[in-house]
Amino acid sequence: MTSTTLFNLVTIGYFSAMILFLLYLVTHSKTISLLGNILAYLGFAAQTAAIGLRWYESYALLGDAGRAPLSNLYESVVFFTWTILLIYILVDLKYKQRAIGAFVVPFAFLGMTWAQLGLNDAIDPLVPALQSNWLTYHVITCFLGYAAFAVACGVSIMYLIKVGKEGGSGDAPAGGILALFPSAKVLDDINYKAIMIGFPLLSLGIITGAAWANYAWGTYWSWDPKETWSLIVWFIYAAFLHARFTRGWVGKRAAWLSIIGFAATIFCYLGVNLVLSGLHSYGGG
């Protein structure tokens, strides 16, 4: 079995998990939510194995030029979806709120679908600028941060739906699908804690990226579009935390800022690479 075949199975697994989580919202069946969670966990395990297999395949194909599978757009999207599931599993283990799966697993499914159907999955040798361990540190820290922001965005959407239907502070319980949602207080807490995890990881990603840039291009910062947008994303989440600490921002304002932050994150990751020109080589896929 090749890594590509295994990634295809992972995509099917995430799709099935997503459907089951959505069915859970309709049926309120704990058995269905359990099956959705089992598929999500199995998909994560299979994706971990597939990433390891692709790493092995790079050495089998390229010899000493083998590398970690983090170097082009295909591999970065696959790794991004893996980190989303990782953060989701950590949230699930702590809060055990399976309705969150219906708002987070679709991010992973859509990412894997795009990677498998629309991106070049060839294993090519690294260009000289990417031949540095700083690349690995940079990609891992950035995408762990992005994944935390994805989870924060998902629970923020849930928060706005719940509070919007219940009205006011969301203290009055709602029926139907909303009865399966965590309380507004728990959703707000998950949003905050996810960003508290993601923000230092993004900061480390920017720092390691600067170190890598100095290694590759001889300067720590060159105002490349990717660097500029990374800084914009950093300021948005810094504003989120600053407003929470000093102004007591919670609830709707915090949820909207989290969603805006993730939209900026996606543009930084994909929009800048696909629309704007810059130094980041995997932009063309």
C-alpha positions as a LaTeX table, in Angstrom:
\begin{tabular}{lrrr}
\hline
Residue & $x$ (\AA) & $y$ (\AA) & $z$ (\AA) \\
\hline
Met1 & 0.00 & 0.00 & 0.00 \\
Thr2 & 1.28 & 3.48 & $-0.86$ \\
Ser3 & 0.86 & 6.62 & 1.21 \\
Thr4 & $-1.47$ & 8.02 & $-1.46$ \\
Thr5 & $-3.81$ & 5.06 & $-1.11$ \\
Leu6 & $-3.76$ & 5.43 & 2.66 \\
Phe7 & $-4.50$ & 9.17 & 2.38 \\
Asn8 & $-7.51$ & 8.30 & 0.18 \\
Leu9 & $-8.80$ & 5.99 & 2.92 \\
Val10 & $-8.22$ & 8.77 & 5.47 \\
Thr11 & $-10.33$ & 11.13 & 3.34 \\
Ile12 & $-13.16$ & 8.58 & 3.22 \\
Gly13 & $-12.85$ & 8.11 & 6.97 \\
Tyr14 & $-13.12$ & 11.84 & 7.67 \\
Phe15 & $-16.10$ & 12.10 & 5.30 \\
Ser16 & $-17.86$ & 9.26 & 7.10 \\
Ala17 & $-17.05$ & 10.81 & 10.50 \\
Met18 & $-18.41$ & 14.17 & 9.34 \\
Ile19 & $-21.68$ & 12.58 & 8.13 \\
Leu20 & $-22.07$ & 10.70 & 11.40 \\
Phe21 & $-21.47$ & 13.85 & 13.46 \\
Leu22 & $-24.12$ & 15.67 & 11.39 \\
Leu23 & $-26.51$ & 12.73 & 11.86 \\
Tyr24 & $-25.84$ & 12.95 & 15.57 \\
Leu25 & $-27.10$ & 16.53 & 15.56 \\
Val26 & $-30.31$ & 15.33 & 13.91 \\
Thr27 & $-30.92$ & 12.06 & 15.76 \\
His28 & $-29.32$ & 12.82 & 19.16 \\
Ser29 & $-28.05$ & 9.23 & 19.10 \\
Lys30 & $-25.02$ & 8.70 & 21.32 \\
Thr31 & $-24.19$ & 5.54 & 19.39 \\
Ile32 & $-23.89$ & 7.53 & 16.16 \\
Ser33 & $-21.71$ & 10.15 & 17.83 \\
Leu34 & $-19.51$ & 7.39 & 19.24 \\
Leu35 & $-19.13$ & 5.86 & 15.77 \\
Gly36 & $-18.26$ & 9.30 & 14.38 \\
Asn37 & $-15.60$ & 9.73 & 17.02 \\
Ile38 & $-14.17$ & 6.25 & 16.42 \\
Leu39 & $-13.86$ & 7.00 & 12.70 \\
Ala40 & $-12.22$ & 10.36 & 13.42 \\
Tyr41 & $-9.70$ & 8.73 & 15.75 \\
Leu42 & $-9.03$ & 5.88 & 13.29 \\
Gly43 & $-8.62$ & 8.41 & 10.49 \\
Phe44 & $-6.09$ & 10.31 & 12.58 \\
Ala45 & $-4.15$ & 7.10 & 13.31 \\
Ala46 & $-4.20$ & 6.14 & 9.62 \\
Gln47 & $-3.10$ & 9.63 & 8.60 \\
Thr48 & $-0.22$ & 9.47 & 11.07 \\
Ala49 & 0.86 & 6.18 & 9.50 \\
Ala50 & 0.44 & 7.62 & 5.97 \\
Ile51 & 2.61 & 10.64 & 6.78 \\
Gly52 & 5.27 & 8.28 & 8.16 \\
Leu53 & 4.97 & 6.11 & 5.05 \\
Arg54 & 5.36 & 9.12 & 2.75 \\
Trp55 & 8.47 & 10.11 & 4.71 \\
Tyr56 & 9.85 & 6.58 & 4.13 \\
Glu57 & 8.89 & 6.72 & 0.44 \\
Ser58 & 10.86 & 9.96 & 0.01 \\
Tyr59 & 14.03 & 8.18 & 1.15 \\
Ala60 & 13.23 & 5.14 & $-1.02$ \\
Leu61 & 12.76 & 7.42 & $-4.04$ \\
Leu62 & 15.34 & 10.15 & $-3.45$ \\
Gly63 & 17.98 & 8.33 & $-1.39$ \\
Asp64 & 19.97 & 10.68 & 0.81 \\
Ala65 & 17.83 & 13.57 & $-0.46$ \\
Gly66 & 14.81 & 12.11 & 1.37 \\
Arg67 & 12.98 & 14.55 & 3.61 \\
Ala68 & 10.13 & 15.14 & 6.01 \\
Pro69 & 6.81 & 15.41 & 4.10 \\
Leu70 & 6.28 & 19.11 & 4.84 \\
Ser71 & 7.72 & 20.83 & 1.80 \\
Asn72 & 5.06 & 21.53 & $-0.83$ \\
Leu73 & 1.43 & 22.64 & $-0.87$ \\
Tyr74 & 0.08 & 19.07 & $-1.01$ \\
Glu75 & 2.12 & 17.99 & 1.99 \\
Ser76 & 1.37 & 21.15 & 3.95 \\
Val77 & $-2.41$ & 20.73 & 3.43 \\
Val78 & $-2.21$ & 17.09 & 4.52 \\
Phe79 & $-0.20$ & 18.06 & 7.60 \\
Phe80 & $-2.63$ & 20.90 & 8.37 \\
Thr81 & $-5.56$ & 18.47 & 8.39 \\
Trp82 & $-3.56$ & 16.13 & 10.65 \\
Thr83 & $-2.97$ & 18.95 & 13.16 \\
Ile84 & $-6.68$ & 19.87 & 13.07 \\
Leu85 & $-7.58$ & 16.33 & 14.11 \\
Leu86 & $-4.85$ & 16.38 & 16.76 \\
Ile87 & $-6.26$ & 19.53 & 18.38 \\
Tyr88 & $-9.82$ & 18.20 & 18.02 \\
Ile89 & $-8.86$ & 14.97 & 19.82 \\
Leu90 & $-7.24$ & 16.94 & 22.65 \\
Val91 & $-10.41$ & 19.05 & 23.00 \\
Asp92 & $-12.59$ & 15.94 & 22.83 \\
Leu93 & $-10.59$ & 14.17 & 25.54 \\
Lys94 & $-10.96$ & 17.17 & 27.85 \\
Tyr95 & $-14.53$ & 18.33 & 27.16 \\
Lys96 & $-16.20$ & 15.21 & 25.65 \\
Gln97 & $-18.56$ & 17.36 & 23.57 \\
Arg98 & $-19.04$ & 15.43 & 20.34 \\
Ala99 & $-21.18$ & 18.05 & 18.66 \\
Ile100 & $-17.93$ & 19.96 & 18.17 \\
Gly101 & $-16.92$ & 17.26 & 15.69 \\
Ala102 & $-19.63$ & 18.46 & 13.29 \\
Phe103 & $-17.94$ & 21.88 & 13.15 \\
Val104 & $-14.27$ & 20.85 & 13.13 \\
Val105 & $-13.95$ & 17.56 & 11.22 \\
Pro106 & $-15.35$ & 19.17 & 8.00 \\
Phe107 & $-12.23$ & 21.40 & 7.90 \\
Ala108 & $-10.07$ & 18.26 & 7.85 \\
Phe109 & $-12.29$ & 16.51 & 5.28 \\
Leu110 & $-12.32$ & 19.49 & 2.90 \\
Gly111 & $-8.55$ & 19.88 & 3.22 \\
Met112 & $-7.90$ & 16.21 & 2.48 \\
Thr113 & $-10.35$ & 16.24 & $-0.44$ \\
Trp114 & $-8.62$ & 19.22 & $-2.00$ \\
Ala115 & $-5.18$ & 17.69 & $-1.47$ \\
Gln116 & $-6.16$ & 14.34 & $-2.95$ \\
Leu117 & $-8.15$ & 15.64 & $-5.91$ \\
Gly118 & $-6.57$ & 18.98 & $-6.77$ \\
Leu119 & $-2.90$ & 19.07 & $-5.77$ \\
Asn120 & 0.30 & 17.56 & $-7.11$ \\
Asp121 & 1.37 & 14.73 & $-4.78$ \\
Ala122 & 4.76 & 14.08 & $-6.43$ \\
Ile123 & 7.74 & 13.58 & $-4.12$ \\
Asp124 & 10.40 & 15.92 & $-5.48$ \\
Pro125 & 13.83 & 16.80 & $-4.07$ \\
Leu126 & 14.07 & 19.99 & $-2.08$ \\
Val127 & 15.34 & 23.17 & $-3.65$ \\
Pro128 & 18.43 & 24.53 & $-1.83$ \\
Ala129 & 16.43 & 27.18 & 0.04 \\
Leu130 & 14.33 & 24.48 & 1.74 \\
Gln131 & 17.24 & 22.26 & 2.79 \\
Ser132 & 17.26 & 23.26 & 6.43 \\
Asn133 & 15.91 & 21.82 & 9.69 \\
Trp134 & 14.42 & 25.26 & 10.30 \\
Leu135 & 11.84 & 24.33 & 7.65 \\
Thr136 & 10.59 & 21.43 & 9.77 \\
Tyr137 & 10.44 & 23.51 & 12.97 \\
His138 & 8.74 & 26.37 & 11.11 \\
Val139 & 6.06 & 24.24 & 9.44 \\
Ile140 & 5.23 & 22.18 & 12.54 \\
Thr141 & 4.82 & 25.18 & 14.85 \\
Cys142 & 2.86 & 27.22 & 12.30 \\
Phe143 & 0.39 & 24.47 & 11.46 \\
Leu144 & $-0.19$ & 23.47 & 15.05 \\
Gly145 & $-1.07$ & 27.12 & 15.64 \\
Tyr146 & $-3.31$ & 27.20 & 12.54 \\
Ala147 & $-5.09$ & 24.06 & 13.72 \\
Ala148 & $-5.79$ & 25.56 & 17.14 \\
Phe149 & $-7.25$ & 28.61 & 15.37 \\
Ala150 & $-9.42$ & 26.30 & 13.19 \\
Val151 & $-10.88$ & 24.66 & 16.30 \\
Ala152 & $-11.41$ & 28.10 & 17.87 \\
Cys153 & $-13.25$ & 29.19 & 14.71 \\
Gly154 & $-15.44$ & 26.09 & 14.73 \\
Val155 & $-16.54$ & 26.55 & 18.35 \\
Ser156 & $-17.02$ & 30.29 & 17.74 \\
Ile157 & $-19.51$ & 29.48 & 14.97 \\
Met158 & $-21.27$ & 27.12 & 17.38 \\
Tyr159 & $-21.29$ & 29.86 & 20.02 \\
Leu160 & $-22.87$ & 32.42 & 17.68 \\
Ile161 & $-25.52$ & 29.94 & 16.52 \\
Lys162 & $-26.36$ & 28.94 & 20.07 \\
Val163 & $-26.49$ & 32.44 & 21.52 \\
Gly164 & $-28.32$ & 33.73 & 18.46 \\
Lys165 & $-31.10$ & 31.16 & 18.89 \\
Glu166 & $-31.29$ & 31.36 & 22.66 \\
Gly167 & $-30.99$ & 35.14 & 22.81 \\
Gly168 & $-29.18$ & 37.29 & 25.31 \\
Ser169 & $-26.35$ & 35.57 & 27.14 \\
Gly170 & $-27.39$ & 32.07 & 26.10 \\
Asp171 & $-28.33$ & 31.09 & 29.64 \\
Ala172 & $-31.81$ & 29.94 & 28.60 \\
Pro173 & $-31.55$ & 26.35 & 27.35 \\
Ala174 & $-32.58$ & 25.60 & 23.77 \\
Gly175 & $-34.02$ & 22.43 & 22.35 \\
Gly176 & $-33.42$ & 20.53 & 19.12 \\
Ile177 & $-29.91$ & 20.50 & 17.70 \\
Leu178 & $-28.80$ & 23.26 & 20.07 \\
Ala179 & $-29.46$ & 21.00 & 23.05 \\
Leu180 & $-26.40$ & 18.97 & 21.96 \\
Phe181 & $-24.13$ & 22.00 & 21.87 \\
Pro182 & $-21.95$ & 22.69 & 24.91 \\
Ser183 & $-23.10$ & 25.65 & 26.98 \\
Ala184 & $-22.21$ & 29.11 & 25.70 \\
Lys185 & $-19.76$ & 29.44 & 28.60 \\
Val186 & $-17.95$ & 26.22 & 27.65 \\
Leu187 & $-17.80$ & 27.23 & 23.97 \\
Asp188 & $-16.35$ & 30.61 & 24.90 \\
Asp189 & $-13.83$ & 28.87 & 27.17 \\
Ile190 & $-12.73$ & 26.47 & 24.40 \\
Asn191 & $-12.37$ & 29.41 & 21.99 \\
Tyr192 & $-10.13$ & 31.24 & 24.47 \\
Lys193 & $-8.01$ & 28.20 & 25.36 \\
Ala194 & $-7.56$ & 27.16 & 21.74 \\
Ile195 & $-6.22$ & 30.62 & 20.91 \\
Met196 & $-4.05$ & 30.53 & 24.03 \\
Ile197 & $-2.49$ & 27.38 & 22.55 \\
Gly198 & $-2.32$ & 28.65 & 18.99 \\
Phe199 & $-0.87$ & 32.09 & 19.66 \\
Pro200 & 2.50 & 31.01 & 21.16 \\
Leu201 & 2.80 & 28.34 & 18.47 \\
Leu202 & 2.24 & 30.95 & 15.75 \\
Ser203 & 4.81 & 33.18 & 17.47 \\
Leu204 & 7.32 & 30.32 & 17.42 \\
Gly205 & 6.44 & 29.70 & 13.77 \\
Ile206 & 7.22 & 33.31 & 12.90 \\
Ile207 & 10.50 & 33.21 & 14.86 \\
Thr208 & 11.65 & 29.93 & 13.29 \\
Gly209 & 10.55 & 31.25 & 9.90 \\
Ala210 & 12.73 & 34.32 & 10.40 \\
Ala211 & 15.67 & 32.08 & 11.32 \\
Trp212 & 15.03 & 29.99 & 8.22 \\
Ala213 & 14.79 & 33.12 & 6.05 \\
Asn214 & 18.15 & 34.28 & 7.35 \\
Tyr215 & 19.64 & 30.88 & 6.53 \\
Ala216 & 18.07 & 30.74 & 3.05 \\
Trp217 & 18.01 & 34.36 & 1.92 \\
Gly218 & 20.45 & 36.13 & 4.22 \\
Thr219 & 17.88 & 38.29 & 6.01 \\
Tyr220 & 15.52 & 37.67 & 8.91 \\
Trp221 & 12.68 & 39.74 & 7.49 \\
Ser222 & 12.05 & 40.98 & 3.94 \\
Trp223 & 8.34 & 41.97 & 4.07 \\
Asp224 & 7.48 & 39.12 & 1.74 \\
Pro225 & 3.62 & 38.89 & 1.46 \\
Lys226 & 3.64 & 35.72 & 3.55 \\
Glu227 & 5.68 & 37.40 & 6.28 \\
Thr228 & 3.48 & 40.49 & 6.24 \\
Trp229 & 0.26 & 38.47 & 6.51 \\
Ser230 & 1.75 & 36.29 & 9.24 \\
Leu231 & 2.32 & 39.47 & 11.19 \\
Ile232 & $-1.26$ & 40.61 & 10.51 \\
Val233 & $-2.59$ & 37.28 & 11.84 \\
Trp234 & $-0.32$ & 37.59 & 14.89 \\
Phe235 & $-1.68$ & 41.09 & 15.62 \\
Ile236 & $-5.30$ & 39.90 & 15.31 \\
Tyr237 & $-4.82$ & 37.15 & 17.89 \\
Ala238 & $-2.67$ & 39.42 & 20.06 \\
Ala239 & $-5.59$ & 41.89 & 19.99 \\
Phe240 & $-7.96$ & 39.04 & 20.95 \\
Leu241 & $-5.88$ & 38.16 & 24.01 \\
His242 & $-5.20$ & 41.78 & 24.92 \\
Ala243 & $-8.92$ & 42.62 & 24.73 \\
Arg244 & $-9.77$ & 39.60 & 26.86 \\
Phe245 & $-7.18$ & 40.37 & 29.53 \\
Thr246 & $-7.67$ & 44.12 & 29.74 \\
Arg247 & $-11.24$ & 44.73 & 28.51 \\
Gly248 & $-12.89$ & 41.49 & 29.51 \\
Trp249 & $-13.92$ & 40.66 & 25.96 \\
Val250 & $-15.92$ & 37.44 & 25.96 \\
Gly251 & $-18.96$ & 36.15 & 24.14 \\
Lys252 & $-19.98$ & 37.44 & 20.72 \\
Arg253 & $-17.14$ & 39.92 & 20.27 \\
Ala254 & $-14.56$ & 37.27 & 21.09 \\
Ala255 & $-16.29$ & 34.76 & 18.79 \\
Trp256 & $-16.36$ & 37.19 & 15.85 \\
Leu257 & $-12.72$ & 38.15 & 16.37 \\
Ser258 & $-11.80$ & 34.46 & 16.42 \\
Ile259 & $-13.62$ & 33.88 & 13.12 \\
Ile260 & $-11.97$ & 36.95 & 11.56 \\
Gly261 & $-8.60$ & 35.71 & 12.80 \\
Phe262 & $-9.07$ & 32.32 & 11.18 \\
Ala263 & $-10.20$ & 33.92 & 7.90 \\
Ala264 & $-6.96$ & 35.95 & 7.96 \\
Thr265 & $-5.05$ & 32.75 & 8.79 \\
Ile266 & $-6.50$ & 30.95 & 5.76 \\
Phe267 & $-5.65$ & 33.90 & 3.52 \\
Cys268 & $-2.13$ & 33.98 & 4.95 \\
Tyr269 & $-1.75$ & 30.26 & 4.29 \\
Leu270 & $-3.52$ & 29.84 & 0.95 \\
Gly271 & $-4.58$ & 33.22 & $-0.38$ \\
Val272 & $-1.12$ & 34.73 & $-0.25$ \\
Asn273 & 0.47 & 31.67 & $-1.85$ \\
Leu274 & $-2.08$ & 31.26 & $-4.62$ \\
Val275 & $-2.90$ & 34.91 & $-5.39$ \\
Leu276 & 0.20 & 36.90 & $-4.54$ \\
Ser277 & 3.77 & 36.29 & $-5.57$ \\
Gly278 & 6.49 & 35.79 & $-2.99$ \\
Leu279 & 9.43 & 33.79 & $-1.76$ \\
His280 & 7.48 & 30.82 & $-0.41$ \\
Ser281 & 8.14 & 28.13 & $-2.96$ \\
Tyr282 & 5.21 & 25.80 & $-2.40$ \\
Gly283 & 2.71 & 28.47 & $-3.41$ \\
Gly284 & 2.23 & 27.15 & $-6.88$ \\
Gly285 & 1.43 & 23.66 & $-5.60$ \\
\hline
\end{tabular}
